[in-house]
């Protein structure tokens, strides 16, 4: 079983926000976020997945999620890479 860390971005028309999360089923988790049943900070917005990274172990995934949530420079570098590929 794979474990994923993902970054969501609000859709156009909403405040420009990002959210970092962990899941084993990213698409199901996105549906929860978009139906206001996800994390409290994601409620009231519509989201799209802009980044996901796969891990073999839960502990590796959770460590990376923690890093992205706490290290804004690391998150910003990923977001810049994503923008340059669009």
Residue pairs with C-beta under 8 A, 6 or more apart in sequence:
1 24
2 24
2 54
2 55
2 56
3 22
3 23
3 24
3 54
3 55
3 56
3 57
3 58
3 60
3 61
3 62
4 22
4 23
4 24
4 26
4 52
4 53
4 54
4 55
4 61
5 20
5 21
5 22
5 52
5 53
5 55
5 61
5 64
5 65
5 68
6 20
6 21
6 22
6 23
6 26
6 29
6 30
6 49
6 51
6 52
6 53
7 18
7 19
7 20
7 49
7 50
7 51
7 52
7 68
7 75
7 78
7 79
8 18
8 19
8 20
8 21
8 30
8 33
8 42
8 47
8 48
8 49
8 50
9 16
9 17
9 18
9 47
9 48
9 50
10 16
10 17
10 18
10 45
10 46
10 47
11 45
11 46
11 47
11 48
14 45
14 46
15 45
17 45
18 50
18 75
18 79
19 33
19 39
19 41
19 42
19 47
20 65
20 68
20 69
20 75
21 29
21 33
21 38
21 39
21 65
22 61
22 62
22 65
23 29
26 49
26 52
29 38
30 47
30 48
30 49
32 38
33 39
33 42
33 47
34 46
34 47
36 42
36 43
36 44
50 79
50 82
51 78
51 79
51 82
53 64
55 61
55 64
67 74
68 74
68 75
68 78
69 75
